[in-house]
Amino acid sequence: MQSALSGIDLSPILPLWLLLALAALALLALLPALWRRARGTGWRALSFALLLLALANPRLVEETRETRPDIALLVQDRSDSARIGTRGTQMDAARAALEAAAARFPDLELRTLDVPEGGNQGTRLVSAIDRALADIPRARLAGILALTDGQAHDVPAAPAFDAPFHAILPGAPGETDRRIRVIEAPGFGIVGRSVELRVAVEDLGVPAAQATGAARLTIRRDGAPPRVESVPLGREHRITIPIERGGPSVVELAVEERPGEVSALNNRAVVTINGVRDRLRVLLVSGEPHSGERTWRRLLKADPNVDLVHFTILRPPEKDDLTPLNELALIAFPVRELFQVKLRDFDLIVFDRFSNRGILPPTYLRNIADYVRGGGALLLSVGPEFLGPTSLATTPLGAVLPARPLSGAGGLAEGAFRPRVTEAGARHPVTQGLAGANAGTAQPSWGRWYRHLRADVLNGTTVMDSDDGAPLLQLDRVGEGRVALLLSDQIWLWSRGHDGGGPQAELLRRAAHWLMKEPELEEEDLLARVENGTLTATRRSVDAGPPPELTVTAPDGTTTRRTAEAAGGGHATLSLPATQPGVWQVTDGRRTAFAAAAAANPLEIADLRADPAKLAPVLSATGGGVRWLGNGPAPAVPELRRVAAGRDMAGGAANGWLGLRRNQDHVVTGISAMPLLPPWMALPLVLGVALLAWRREGR
């Protein structure tokens, strides 16, 4: 658009200081005439004025301007809360209507901006607007129209722009929302104890007088039967959760819906609590001293989480050398206290080359067997004593052992050999990936042993064997407990570095922790976790079979069946998108795993009402208005008007319009100047007036 503007400016022929000096001289010359009131004084003053005006060179200036259109920014909130129910559809329809309305203004350019989901940072509405404004001259900014639910989490106290900011919200005022808020949730808990969760159930958008009473809260943990508690509204409530096993436990909290609330999306919360053991108590009973006894003691003493009780049988009951009791520096073996009174206080019992020479009566050995069946852990490291009449295999304890030694001379094998990891052991977490182990056709690179026992395998899994196929390390589950049988007393050679040594510390540590049911060493297990919006299920098994079919149940109850993919080492994995917050369940038909998917944007779902309260600082600072699209079949889109700067932009709620500022920004494309008193005109005028003044004064 072209327009012309005229004005007058001065382009002096002489410097300004010289013009001022001439004006002062002219005034001095006029003062005597003014004092005497002489004739012709006015004509003299006029001649001086014309002369000074000619020297000032006044000009008529004409500018040619090009007016630039104003720019308005239309922002649409695309976050999760802005898509609840019909909000997304309403705002899409309103956007189309606003674009059509803005197109009717020839001096207005409309730019659009989508604000995506902000991850776990909430809706970054104002930050997105600031980035978009970097490309818009502020002199041309007419205003900002924001289609949003009002849930913005980066609103500053003072915005960086001064154009009117208008909020256009879906629905109508007065929405309500019930939410459950986790105030405090411990990440860890001691197995056998309980932890406390602190939560609060709140009704938002409800008058204080009505936000009272109680709501039913349903608590589910790892698929167990739910329990229901009554929770007071608006007050902190404590929930006790017992920790019954090691590893992660997923707790889901669901509060009943409030009638008429905008959404039940924030009526649920999930918490993951990792169960850990406080201090593992281990009882180590060694037979007569031998070269490998220190291996077990050093291993268990090196673990800060293990409380070790160690007894070595140095003096069998049948030995009688008439040594006076006051000269014995040994304490009596507390058989009754250990194997009857405090037996179940231990997490693991280790017998290292122990032969029963009447020390443990059958009743106590039966107690140990019952302890294992009830969930205890037993590890036997045996040598030649396991073959004789004092062998533990011939006692009531033999009922829970996974192998029985061969009788006669064939039970003991002597000669150099290198222990091997079996095919099942390559998939078992106790022996999987041990440094120096045989892989495929490759031979193990660790040191040799020189003695082992041959035995008939009764139960369990053979994870290590000798080069002649005899079992070396047998692992078994008995009832609720576990048993490990190491059929050689030569592992101490690895600790001494003999023939290159071997991973004795890692092997024995894994075996001990597998016996004590550490979750990361479960050989038959199903795990599930949700990270970055993806559910990953891992099935681990020592069985050499095809990958299983897994059934995945989403928080909303929908199920998906997929076959896992083999990942090697007894692992099979399955990955699926996990877009819904809540508890995801995975099962292979025998085992079930749970994973907690927290809300991708917890700030976003903290309040699901459409509410302009958070935008109040920006609305107040820029003079913007708030309009609601209503709940009708078609959105009530406000009218757009161009308003001069300094006028009301909000329009008033009853008027139903929103103003966009008219800036009238322009670019000067040309300038022309015409002298008002050119020299050819100024000289005759000055001379003529001077002549009139002379004639008037001469009369």
Summary of the structure (lengths in Angstrom):
residues: 699
radius of gyration: 46.1
end to end distance: 61.4
largest distance: 167.7
contacts: 2203
relative contact order: 0.15
helix: 26%
strand: 35%
